[in-house]
Amino acid sequence: MKQMAKEKVKAIYGPDGIKKSYDELVGSQNFPEIPPSLTKTLSFGDASVLSEEISCYIRSDSRSQRPKDRCSQQRWDSCPQRQYWPLVKQVTISVPNSPVLLERIVLVDLPGTGDANKHRDEMWKTYLSKCSSVWIVNDINRALSEKSAAEILENSLRNIAGGGECENITFICTKTDEMDPEEFKKNNYLRDEDLGLTDIKDETLYEQKEKQACILHRNELIKGDVKKLLSDKAKAFLLGDKEDSDDVFYTYTVSSKEFLKHKQGRKTTLKVNETELPLLMEHIKKLYAKHCEKAVKDYVSEVSAILTYLHIAKNRCEPKTKTQKDCMFTLLDKNLKKECENVKKILNDVHTTLEKLLLEGAKKAERNCVERAVDGVLYPINKDFRGYHKTLKALCRNSGSFRSGNGNTVDLNYTLTKPMYEHINRILLSTFR
């Protein structure tokens, strides 16, 4: 929080702002131009110019910390490259009239967990519950060890278990072309025979085939590990223990460098399909087609209802037509009441079951509350307790939930109520998904 406050002061008053007293800051007249609507609209005709101009609104790394024209400290305040990212809640980029982009598809690049900007750090949680598809993108070398990815996955599952918008989760492992074949073979006890590399006499061809075989072998290993991780963590949340998860979880191992080399006609290690970017493109096209089909069905239903209403209104004055319509409305009214009674009965049964399961979960949570609190939060296993009292104090100040600066979340509330979620989860999924 202290570091974030410093960054905001520098964004408003310039880099010298943190050295000034409170009175000097209050008396300062040199502020960045912030519209009264708190929304700033920029328009560019080139993607590279767009990337350069918005860097001061989205990037906090050192490469965007200094003005590109190397202006002096005295000119910093008026420099267009002044850093506004600590003040920015979100950035929306639209590309109008582009046939390349798919309509009605909104891509949300979430900042991840532990972001220095508090608004952005909280924003990803909110957007996860609105996304119809969640993509977790990670370097293949740390695909299973990245804390941020694991937390996004866990929060995604926790949000969608209660009836959120998400229909599938895609795990994308990048930079698959980064491979040291000798080290990989050594660490995995692989021989040339295992990789199908026998009878290759040409040394250059052998090196290319060796790297290709190692990349593909690692891709399959990672896919298996990711699939097991997703199934173990999410199957009970989304589907229950007996359902198939193939239509919910997808894993891709991609290499953008190799794909671009193919596009440029350069020499490559992997075949174009082995980069898996074409497969990923087909994946998003299928998602697009699915959403379009749903949108068309909804639209046709609305239009059909409107046309029916207009047709009835037009012919209402004719006696014969009026009699037919009265009979139709009577029949519809009768069927509607019958179906409403059926829905009411189903919902009453669900309510009774939920109430029973919730009570059972609450009793179990009450019986094990001390044990869960101690093992999960107060005295977790293999925890370095130096400074841990600060975390416990933060839990008390934040009503039982706390996110540290490095993105780790400690949630006493969820730990205590987890048995309740476990008891009602199956009936929620079967009823509302």
MIMAR-275065 format. One line per field, with one value per residue (C-alpha): x, y, z; residue number from 1; residue in three letters. Coordinates in nm, 2 decimals. Last residue first. Layout:
X	[X, ...] .
Y	[Y, ...] .
Z	[Z, ...] .
resi	[NUM, ...] .
resn	[ala, ...] .
//
This chain:
X	[-2.61, -2.87, -3.02, -2.75, -2.48, -2.66, -2.75, -2.38, -2.24, -2.47, -2.26, -1.92, -2.01, -2.12, -1.80, -1.60, -1.75, -1.46, -1.18, -1.39, -1.42, -1.05, -0.94, -0.56, -0.47, -0.12, -0.08, 0.27, 0.14, -0.08, -0.45, -0.66, -1.00, -1.15, -1.33, -1.04, -0.90, -0.90, -0.74, -0.48, -0.39, -0.34, -0.12, 0.09, 0.13, 0.29, 0.60, 0.83, 0.58, 0.74, 0.47, 0.53, 0.18, -0.06, -0.10, -0.37, -0.50, -0.57, -0.46, -0.58, -0.90, -0.99, -0.94, -1.14, -1.42, -1.46, -1.78, -1.93, -1.84, -2.00, -2.32, -2.32, -2.28, -2.58, -2.79, -2.69, -2.78, -3.12, -3.19, -3.07, -3.29, -3.60, -3.52, -3.47, -3.80, -3.97, -3.80, -3.94, -4.29, -4.29, -4.17, -4.45, -4.70, -4.57, -4.61, -4.98, -5.04, -4.88, -5.09, -5.41, -5.32, -5.22, -5.55, -5.75, -5.54, -5.60, -5.97, -5.99, -5.78, -6.02, -6.32, -6.15, -6.06, -6.43, -6.54, -6.28, -6.16, -5.85, -5.69, -5.42, -5.36, -5.31, -5.06, -4.87, -4.84, -4.73, -4.47, -4.33, -4.31, -4.14, -3.89, -3.80, -3.75, -3.56, -3.32, -3.26, -3.19, -2.96, -2.76, -2.73, -2.60, -2.36, -2.22, -2.16, -2.00, -1.77, -1.66, -1.60, -1.39, -1.20, -1.10, -1.01, -0.77, -0.62, -0.57, -0.40, -0.18, -0.08, 0.29, 0.27, 0.02, 0.28, 0.55, 0.81, 1.19, 1.15, 1.34, 1.18, 0.88, 0.75, 0.43, 0.62, 0.86, 0.56, 0.43, 0.77, 0.79, 0.43, 0.49, 0.19, 0.10, -0.28, -0.50, -0.88, -1.12, -1.50, -1.59, -1.35, -1.46, -1.67, -1.91, -1.90, -1.73, -1.95, -1.94, -1.83, -1.68, -1.61, -1.42, -1.23, -0.92, -0.85, -0.96, -0.76, -0.45, -0.48, -0.53, -0.23, -0.01, -0.12, -0.08, 0.27, 0.38, 0.24, 0.42, 0.74, 0.74, 0.66, 0.94, 1.19, 1.10, 1.14, 1.47, 1.60, 1.47, 1.65, 1.97, 1.95, 1.90, 2.21, 2.41, 2.30, 2.31, 1.96, 1.92, 1.75, 1.57, 1.23, 1.21, 1.25, 1.52, 1.72, 1.72, 1.52, 1.60, 1.37, 1.63, 1.90, 1.67, 1.57, 1.92, 2.04, 1.74, 1.76, 1.42, 1.26, 1.02, 0.73, 0.72, 0.36, 0.13, -0.23, -0.49, -0.84, -1.14, -1.49, -1.85, -1.80, -2.11, -2.15, -2.38, -2.24, -1.95, -1.85, -1.70, -1.51, -1.38, -1.26, -1.11, -0.91, -0.79, -0.69, -0.50, -0.32, -0.22, -0.08, 0.11, 0.30, 0.42, 0.22, 0.30, 0.64, 0.85, 0.55, 0.52, 0.16, -0.17, -0.49, -0.79, -1.14, -1.45, -1.79, -1.64, -1.86, -1.76, -1.39, -1.45, -1.51, -1.21, -0.98, -1.09, -0.96, -0.59, -0.67, -0.83, -0.54, -0.27, 0.04, -0.11, -0.10, -0.31, -0.34, -0.38, -0.67, -0.66, -1.03, -1.12, -1.47, -1.62, -1.95, -1.81, -1.49, -1.19, -1.04, -1.33, -1.24, -1.50, -1.41, -1.11, -1.19, -0.95, -1.07, -0.83, -0.91, -0.87, -0.59, -0.44, -0.13, -0.08, -0.05, 0.33, 0.45, 0.54, 0.37, 0.64, 0.50, 0.59, 0.93, 1.05, 1.25, 1.39, 1.53, 1.38, 1.53, 1.31, 1.16, 1.06, 1.17, 0.97, 0.85, 1.14, 1.14, 0.81, 0.49, 0.29, -0.08, -0.14, 0.22, 0.22, -0.09, 0.11, 0.36, 0.10, -0.13, 0.15, 0.23, -0.14, -0.18, -0.47, -0.50, -0.78, -0.77, -1.06, -1.01, -1.26, -1.27, -1.58, -1.43, -1.13, -0.79, -0.51, -0.20, -0.15, 0.09, -0.06, 0.11, 0.00, -0.14, 0.18, 0.40, 0.19, 0.22, 0.60, 0.78, 1.02, 0.75, 0.64, 0.98, 0.89, 0.59, 0.29, 0.00, 0.18, 0.45, 0.20, 0.02, 0.34, 0.42, 0.08, 0.12, 0.45, 0.29, 0.00] .
Y	[-2.51, -2.41, -2.73, -3.00, -2.75, -2.62, -2.98, -3.09, -2.78, -2.79, -3.02, -2.91, -2.54, -2.60, -2.80, -2.50, -2.25, -2.23, -2.22, -1.98, -1.73, -1.77, -1.66, -1.61, -1.51, -1.50, -1.23, -1.11, -0.80, -1.01, -1.07, -1.09, -1.23, -1.26, -0.93, -0.72, -0.58, -0.92, -1.09, -0.81, -0.88, -1.25, -1.15, -0.92, -1.20, -1.41, -1.19, -1.50, -1.79, -1.98, -2.22, -2.59, -2.68, -2.40, -2.26, -2.00, -2.04, -2.40, -2.62, -2.40, -2.27, -2.62, -2.78, -2.50, -2.51, -2.89, -2.94, -2.61, -2.68, -3.03, -2.87, -2.60, -2.87, -3.07, -2.75, -2.66, -3.01, -2.99, -2.64, -2.73, -3.03, -2.83, -2.55, -2.80, -2.97, -2.63, -2.54, -2.85, -2.79, -2.43, -2.53, -2.79, -2.53, -2.28, -2.55, -2.60, -2.23, -2.19, -2.47, -2.32, -1.97, -2.11, -2.29, -1.98, -1.77, -2.00, -2.02, -1.64, -1.62, -1.84, -1.64, -1.31, -1.45, -1.53, -1.19, -0.99, -0.69, -0.86, -0.93, -0.67, -0.72, -1.09, -1.04, -0.78, -1.01, -1.30, -1.08, -0.97, -1.33, -1.44, -1.15, -1.24, -1.61, -1.54, -1.31, -1.57, -1.84, -1.61, -1.52, -1.89, -1.98, -1.68, -1.79, -2.14, -2.01, -1.79, -2.07, -2.28, -2.00, -1.97, -2.34, -2.32, -2.04, -2.25, -2.54, -2.31, -2.19, -2.55, -2.50, -2.86, -2.76, -2.53, -2.80, -2.75, -2.67, -2.39, -2.23, -1.91, -1.85, -1.55, -1.71, -2.03, -1.82, -1.66, -2.00, -2.10, -1.78, -1.81, -2.16, -2.32, -2.60, -2.61, -2.76, -2.77, -2.83, -2.82, -3.04, -3.32, -3.31, -3.63, -3.67, -3.92, -3.72, -3.41, -3.16, -2.82, -2.81, -3.19, -3.18, -2.87, -2.94, -3.30, -3.26, -2.95, -3.09, -3.42, -3.23, -3.01, -3.31, -3.49, -3.18, -3.12, -3.47, -3.44, -3.11, -3.25, -3.52, -3.27, -3.04, -3.34, -3.47, -3.13, -3.08, -3.42, -3.37, -3.04, -3.18, -3.49, -3.29, -3.09, -3.41, -3.60, -3.97, -4.03, -4.40, -4.38, -4.08, -4.23, -4.05, -4.36, -4.49, -4.17, -4.23, -4.07, -4.06, -3.76, -3.53, -3.65, -3.62, -3.27, -3.16, -3.28, -3.14, -2.78, -2.64, -2.30, -2.38, -2.44, -2.08, -2.08, -2.32, -2.24, -2.37, -2.33, -2.33, -2.39, -2.28, -1.97, -1.76, -1.82, -2.07, -2.11, -2.33, -2.05, -1.83, -2.10, -2.25, -1.92, -1.84, -2.17, -2.12, -1.76, -1.87, -2.15, -1.91, -1.65, -1.91, -2.04, -2.40, -2.60, -2.40, -2.30, -2.42, -2.40, -2.02, -1.94, -1.84, -1.92, -1.88, -1.85, -1.88, -1.73, -1.45, -1.26, -1.43, -1.38, -1.01, -0.94, -1.14, -0.97, -0.63, -0.67, -0.65, -0.39, -0.16, -0.22, -0.12, -0.32, -0.63, -0.93, -1.15, -1.13, -0.81, -0.96, -0.94, -0.93, -1.04, -0.94, -1.15, -1.01, -0.99, -1.18, -0.98, -1.00, -0.81, -0.50, -0.22, -0.08, -0.19, -0.13, -0.11, -0.07, 0.02, -0.03, 0.13, 0.37, 0.60, 0.39, 0.35, 0.73, 0.74, 1.05, 0.97, 1.29, 1.50, 1.82, 1.71, 1.57, 1.89, 1.99, 1.64, 1.66, 1.51, 1.18, 1.19, 0.85, 0.98, 0.74, 0.48, 0.28, 0.04, 0.02, -0.18, -0.02, -0.05, 0.03, 0.40, 0.51, 0.23, 0.38, 0.58, 0.31, 0.04, 0.27, 0.38, 0.02, -0.06, 0.22, 0.46, 0.59, 0.73, 0.82, 0.86, 0.96, 0.87, 1.03, 1.21, 1.54, 1.48, 1.43, 1.65, 1.59, 1.84, 2.13, 2.38, 2.26, 2.43, 2.11, 1.93, 2.20, 2.19, 1.81, 1.83, 1.75, 1.46, 1.22, 1.47, 1.49, 1.21, 1.40, 1.55, 1.33, 1.01, 1.05, 1.08, 0.77, 0.57, 0.67, 0.56, 0.22, 0.17, 0.23, 0.00] .
Z	[-1.50, -1.24, -1.10, -1.15, -1.05, -0.74, -0.63, -0.66, -0.47, -0.17, 0.05, -0.06, -0.02, 0.33, 0.41, 0.28, 0.53, 0.77, 0.51, 0.30, 0.58, 0.68, 0.34, 0.30, -0.05, -0.19, -0.46, -0.37, -0.19, 0.04, -0.01, 0.30, 0.40, 0.75, 0.78, 0.65, 0.98, 1.15, 0.85, 0.84, 1.20, 1.11, 0.82, 1.04, 1.29, 1.01, 1.05, 1.08, 1.08, 0.79, 0.71, 0.65, 0.79, 0.85, 1.20, 1.20, 0.85, 0.72, 1.01, 1.29, 1.12, 1.00, 1.34, 1.52, 1.27, 1.26, 1.44, 1.32, 0.96, 0.99, 1.13, 0.86, 0.59, 0.73, 0.75, 0.39, 0.27, 0.43, 0.31, -0.04, -0.05, 0.06, -0.19, -0.47, -0.39, -0.38, -0.71, -0.88, -0.74, -0.85, -1.20, -1.22, -1.10, -1.36, -1.62, -1.53, -1.52, -1.86, -2.01, -1.88, -2.00, -2.34, -2.38, -2.28, -2.51, -2.80, -2.73, -2.72, -3.04, -3.22, -3.10, -3.20, -3.55, -3.61, -3.48, -3.68, -3.48, -3.33, -3.66, -3.65, -3.27, -3.32, -3.60, -3.40, -3.10, -3.32, -3.48, -3.15, -3.01, -3.33, -3.31, -2.95, -3.03, -3.34, -3.15, -2.87, -3.12, -3.32, -3.00, -2.91, -3.25, -3.25, -2.90, -3.03, -3.35, -3.15, -2.92, -3.23, -3.38, -3.06, -3.08, -3.45, -3.37, -3.09, -3.33, -3.58, -3.29, -3.21, -3.30, -3.42, -3.68, -3.85, -3.84, -3.58, -3.61, -3.86, -4.15, -4.27, -4.49, -4.30, -4.19, -4.10, -3.89, -3.72, -3.61, -3.48, -3.27, -3.15, -3.00, -2.84, -2.60, -2.58, -2.30, -2.30, -2.01, -2.02, -2.32, -2.22, -1.85, -1.86, -1.57, -1.28, -1.01, -1.03, -1.32, -1.22, -0.87, -0.85, -1.17, -1.09, -0.88, -0.97, -1.33, -1.39, -1.23, -1.42, -1.75, -1.67, -1.61, -1.92, -2.13, -1.98, -2.08, -2.43, -2.48, -2.34, -2.61, -2.88, -2.78, -2.74, -3.09, -3.25, -3.08, -3.19, -3.54, -3.59, -3.43, -3.65, -3.96, -3.89, -3.81, -4.12, -4.04, -3.90, -3.85, -3.50, -3.38, -3.28, -2.95, -2.73, -2.96, -2.92, -2.54, -2.27, -1.90, -1.84, -1.69, -1.94, -2.24, -2.14, -2.08, -2.42, -2.60, -2.45, -2.54, -2.58, -2.87, -2.63, -2.55, -2.43, -2.23, -2.28, -2.02, -2.15, -1.91, -2.02, -1.97, -1.75, -1.69, -1.32, -1.14, -0.80, -0.92, -1.16, -0.88, -0.70, -1.02, -1.14, -0.80, -0.81, -1.16, -1.10, -0.79, -0.98, -1.26, -1.01, -0.81, -1.12, -1.05, -1.30, -1.62, -1.51, -1.80, -2.03, -1.98, -1.88, -2.03, -1.84, -2.07, -1.91, -2.13, -2.07, -1.87, -1.63, -1.30, -1.40, -1.46, -1.09, -0.97, -1.22, -1.10, -0.75, -0.84, -1.10, -0.84, -0.60, -0.85, -0.74, -0.90, -0.67, -0.89, -1.27, -1.48, -1.68, -2.05, -2.14, -2.50, -2.61, -2.89, -3.02, -3.37, -3.46, -3.56, -3.91, -4.08, -3.88, -3.89, -3.55, -3.34, -2.98, -2.69, -2.33, -2.05, -1.69, -1.34, -1.43, -1.16, -1.09, -1.47, -1.53, -1.59, -1.77, -2.13, -2.26, -2.10, -1.93, -1.58, -1.69, -1.84, -1.53, -1.50, -1.85, -2.16, -2.28, -2.59, -2.49, -2.15, -1.87, -1.68, -1.98, -1.98, -1.60, -1.59, -1.48, -1.80, -1.86, -1.89, -1.98, -2.25, -2.42, -2.68, -2.78, -2.82, -3.02, -3.24, -3.32, -3.39, -3.64, -3.70, -3.35, -3.14, -2.77, -2.53, -2.16, -1.90, -1.55, -1.67, -1.54, -1.77, -1.61, -1.74, -1.53, -1.25, -1.22, -0.98, -0.66, -0.34, -0.18, -0.27, -0.11, 0.20, 0.23, 0.20, -0.12, -0.18, -0.30, -0.56, -0.73, -0.96, -1.09, -0.90, -1.01, -1.13, -0.87, -0.59, -0.73, -0.74, -0.38, -0.26, -0.43, -0.25, 0.08, 0.00] .
resi	[433, 432, 431, 430, 429, 428, 427, 426, 425, 424, 423, 422, 421, 420, 419, 418, 417, 416, 415, 414, 413, 412, 411, 410, 409, 408, 407, 406, 405, 404, 403, 402, 401, 400, 399, 398, 397, 396, 395, 394, 393, 392, 391, 390, 389, 388, 387, 386, 385, 384, 383, 382, 381, 380, 379, 378, 377, 376, 375, 374, 373, 372, 371, 370, 369, 368, 367, 366, 365, 364, 363, 362, 361, 360, 359, 358, 357, 356, 355, 354, 353, 352, 351, 350, 349, 348, 347, 346, 345, 344, 343, 342, 341, 340, 339, 338, 337, 336, 335, 334, 333, 332, 331, 330, 329, 328, 327, 326, 325, 324, 323, 322, 321, 320, 319, 318, 317, 316, 315, 314, 313, 312, 311, 310, 309, 308, 307, 306, 305, 304, 303, 302, 301, 300, 299, 298, 297, 296, 295, 294, 293, 292, 291, 290, 289, 288, 287, 286, 285, 284, 283, 282, 281, 280, 279, 278, 277, 276, 275, 274, 273, 272, 271, 270, 269, 268, 267, 266, 265, 264, 263, 262, 261, 260, 259, 258, 257, 256, 255, 254, 253, 252, 251, 250, 249, 248, 247, 246, 245, 244, 243, 242, 241, 240, 239, 238, 237, 236, 235, 234, 233, 232, 231, 230, 229, 228, 227, 226, 225, 224, 223, 222, 221, 220, 219, 218, 217, 216, 215, 214, 213, 212, 211, 210, 209, 208, 207, 206, 205, 204, 203, 202, 201, 200, 199, 198, 197, 196, 195, 194, 193, 192, 191, 190, 189, 188, 187, 186, 185, 184, 183, 182, 181, 180, 179, 178, 177, 176, 175, 174, 173, 172, 171, 170, 169, 168, 167, 166, 165, 164, 163, 162, 161, 160, 159, 158, 157, 156, 155, 154, 153, 152, 151, 150, 149, 148, 147, 146, 145, 144, 143, 142, 141, 140, 139, 138, 137, 136, 135, 134, 133, 132, 131, 130, 129, 128, 127, 126, 125, 124, 123, 122, 121, 120, 119, 118, 117, 116, 115, 114, 113, 112, 111, 110, 109, 108, 107, 106, 105, 104, 103, 102, 101, 100, 99, 98, 97, 96, 95, 94, 93, 92, 91, 90, 89, 88, 87, 86, 85, 84, 83, 82, 81, 80, 79, 78, 77, 76, 75, 74, 73, 72, 71, 70, 69, 68, 67, 66, 65, 64, 63, 62, 61, 60, 59, 58, 57, 56, 55, 54, 53, 52, 51, 50, 49, 48, 47, 46, 45, 44, 43, 42, 41, 40, 39, 38, 37, 36, 35, 34, 33, 32, 31, 30, 29, 28, 27, 26, 25, 24, 23, 22, 21, 20, 19, 18, 17, 16, 15, 14, 13, 12, 11, 10, 9, 8, 7, 6, 5, 4, 3, 2, 1] .
resn	[arg, phe, thr, ser, leu, leu, ile, arg, asn, ile, his, glu, tyr, met, pro, lys, thr, leu, thr, tyr, asn, leu, asp, val, thr, asn, gly, asn, gly, ser, arg, phe, ser, gly, ser, asn, arg, cys, leu, ala, lys, leu, thr, lys, his, tyr, gly, arg, phe, asp, lys, asn, ile, pro, tyr, leu, val, gly, asp, val, ala, arg, glu, val, cys, asn, arg, glu, ala, lys, lys, ala, gly, glu, leu, leu, leu, lys, glu, leu, thr, thr, his, val, asp, asn, leu, ile, lys, lys, val, asn, glu, cys, glu, lys, lys, leu, asn, lys, asp, leu, leu, thr, phe, met, cys, asp, lys, gln, thr, lys, thr, lys, pro, glu, cys, arg, asn, lys, ala, ile, his, leu, tyr, thr, leu, ile, ala, ser, val, glu, ser, val, tyr, asp, lys, val, ala, lys, glu, cys, his, lys, ala, tyr, leu, lys, lys, ile, his, glu, met, leu, leu, pro, leu, glu, thr, glu, asn, val, lys, leu, thr, thr, lys, arg, gly, gln, lys, his, lys, leu, phe, glu, lys, ser, ser, val, thr, tyr, thr, tyr, phe, val, asp, asp, ser, asp, glu, lys, asp, gly, leu, leu, phe, ala, lys, ala, lys, asp, ser, leu, leu, lys, lys, val, asp, gly, lys, ile, leu, glu, asn, arg, his, leu, ile, cys, ala, gln, lys, glu, lys, gln, glu, tyr, leu, thr, glu, asp, lys, ile, asp, thr, leu, gly, leu, asp, glu, asp, arg, leu, tyr, asn, asn, lys, lys, phe, glu, glu, pro, asp, met, glu, asp, thr, lys, thr, cys, ile, phe, thr, ile, asn, glu, cys, glu, gly, gly, gly, ala, ile, asn, arg, leu, ser, asn, glu, leu, ile, glu, ala, ala, ser, lys, glu, ser, leu, ala, arg, asn, ile, asp, asn, val, ile, trp, val, ser, ser, cys, lys, ser, leu, tyr, thr, lys, trp, met, glu, asp, arg, his, lys, asn, ala, asp, gly, thr, gly, pro, leu, asp, val, leu, val, ile, arg, glu, leu, leu, val, pro, ser, asn, pro, val, ser, ile, thr, val, gln, lys, val, leu, pro, trp, tyr, gln, arg, gln, pro, cys, ser, asp, trp, arg, gln, gln, ser, cys, arg, asp, lys, pro, arg, gln, ser, arg, ser, asp, ser, arg, ile, tyr, cys, ser, ile, glu, glu, ser, leu, val, ser, ala, asp, gly, phe, ser, leu, thr, lys, thr, leu, ser, pro, pro, ile, glu, pro, phe, asn, gln, ser, gly, val, leu, glu, asp, tyr, ser, lys, lys, ile, gly, asp, pro, gly, tyr, ile, ala, lys, val, lys, glu, lys, ala, met, gln, lys, met] .
//
